[in-house]
Amino acid sequence: MHDFLRQFLVELRNTTWLEFIAVICGIASVVFSRMENILVYPVGMINTAIFIYLYLTHGLYADASVNFYYTVMSVIGWMMWSKKKEGNTVLIITKSNKKDWRNAVIFFAGCWVILFFILKKFTDSTVPFADAFTSAAAFTGMWLMNKKKLENWVWWIITDLASVPLNFYKHLAFTSFQYFVFLILAIMGYISWKKKIENAST
């Protein structure tokens, strides 16, 4: 444990200002998501744009593709969350039914297999299995977040649990810390959105 903390502090001191800005914006975007605030998208896009560059330079190609996907989906999500009817937001938080769950799992599995194949066959990635896994979970989380499905938080929790050690292994200590904060915020986000659904049904 002592060696781990020492290594973490060394890696933290080597954090670039670009990574620092990206992490702060990333944490802010998750907070905005939990609050159901539209700022989740513009702030999140700053985070994703920077991480496309950072992940490419660190050989985490699938995670770089995830951040490109985030950027595109953020534009779509921004429009979806902005839609209003008679002054009220059209999109509301809902739970996934069995069909939604099935589709999410199929989507996740398909992304995992495809990304793993691409990483293994066409890149020099040293962690294709893990990189593809975290990326597939994140793809699924973003897809469900745009639809305001409660279960988007479950996929973010899975993503964060896998991303903490993966980013630390790739010497992105501050980013690893970011995902630890994301994990806590995702749990809080799930609880917050669940309460909103319960309050709306009473």
C-alpha positions, -999 to +999 in steps of 0.1 A: +000+000+000+029+023+008+045+017-026+012+023-043+007+057-026+043+067-033+039+058-070+006+076-071+022+108-057+050+105-083+025+101-111+004+130-097+034+153-098+039+145-135+003+155-143+002+180-172-020+211-171-040+197-200-049+166-181-057+187-150-082+208-170-097+177-186-102+161-152-118+192-136-142+195-166-150+158-164-159+160-127-180+191-133-199+174-161-208+144-140-220+168-113-242+186-138-255+153-151-265+143-115-283+176-112-300+170-146-284+203-158-279+209-195-244+222-188-234+185-186-229+186-224-208+217-232-186+212-201-183+175-209-172+183-245-142+201-233-132+171-213-137+147-242-118+168-267-088+169-245-090+132-237-091+122-273-056+137-276-043+123-242-055+087-249-041+086-284-007+097-270-009+070-243-019+041-266-055+038-252-071+038-287-105+025-277-108+050-249-099+077-274-127+064-297-150+066-267-143+102-262-149+109-299-182+090-294-189+111-263-183+143-283-208+133-311-233+119-286-230+151-265-243+171-295-272+147-299-279+146-261-277+184-259-305+186-285-326+158-268-323+174-234-332+208-248-365+198-264-394+215-247-432+213-251-453+240-235-423+252-215-416+218-200-387+195-209-400+166-230-374+140-219-379+127-183-360+102-162-374+067-166-364+031-156-353+006-182-378-022-189-367-058-198-364-048-235-343-018-227-320-040-205-317-066-233-308-040-259-283-024-236-265-057-229-265-066-266-251-032-274-224-035-248-214-070-259-213-060-295-191-030-288-168-050-266-162-077-292-158-052-321-134-030-302-113-059-289-110-072-325-100-038-338-075-032-310-059-067-313-057-067-350-049-031-360-032-014-331-003-018-308-025-017-276-010-036-247-044-038-229-069-045-257-093-066-235-095-040-207-095-010-230-123-025-251-143-034-219-142+000-204-150+016-237-180-006-244-194+001-209-189+038-215-206+036-249-236+020-233-237+045-204-236+075-227-263+061-250-287+056-219-278+090-204-290+107-236-323+089-231-324+098-194-325+062-184-318+056-147-296+026-156-270+048-173-255+052-139-250+014-136-229+014-167-210+044-156-202+026-123-189-004-143-168+019-165-154+037-135-145+006-116-125-007-146-110+027-155-093+034-122-067+007-125-064+009-163-055+046-163-031+042-133-014+014-153-010+038-182+006+065-160-024+087-160-026+090-122-048+121-121-072+106-146-073+075-125-083+097-095-109+113-117-125+080-123-125+073-086-144+105-081-167+096-110-174+063-092-186+081-061-206+106-082-222+078-103-234+061-071-248+094-059-263+100-094-281+067-093-296+074-059-306+110-069-323+099-101-340+070-084-355+094-058-367+117-086-386+087-103-401+077-069-412+113-062-427+117-096-448+086-091-463+097-058 
